[in-house]
Amino acid sequence: QVQFVESGGGLVQPGGSLRLSCAASRTIFRVVAMAWYRQAPGKQRELVTTITTGGSTNYADSVKGRFTISRDNAKNTLYLQMNSLKPEDTAVYYCNSAALDLRYPWGQGTQVTVSS
């Protein structure tokens, strides 16, 4: 089984930046497309961005041009660079497989709060 540990969240002002990290307990990024998800209070978890094993990326319209997903296969770590943050980006952010039929146990997530 794979475990994820997300980190890097915090409180940031609108327009600020954060870089999230997701450390995986096993080497899976070469064989599994990965994604970042987020869940805001009172809302369902939503897909933010994906990266395929080949490195192709895709983004939700709400974050396109502001967020960048990347990974370091040698470190078993997935990243999310978030720029120009908005209050509506406030959520708990999680990483997991991007495949609908493949879900590992969810980590604890990392809280991102965008507020002045």
Sequence and secondary structure as in RCSB ss.txt:
>XXXX:A:sequence
QVQFVESGGGLVQPGGSLRLSCAASRTIFRVVAMAWYRQAPGKQRELVTTITTGGSTNYADSVKGRFTISRDNAK
NTLYLQMNSLKPEDTAVYYCNSAALDLRYPWGQGTQVTVSS
>XXXX:A:secstr
   EEEE  EEE TT  EEEEEEESS  TTTS EEEEEE TTS  EEEEEE TT  EEE TTTTTTEEEEEEGGG
TEEEEEE S  GGG EEEEEEES TT        EEEEE  
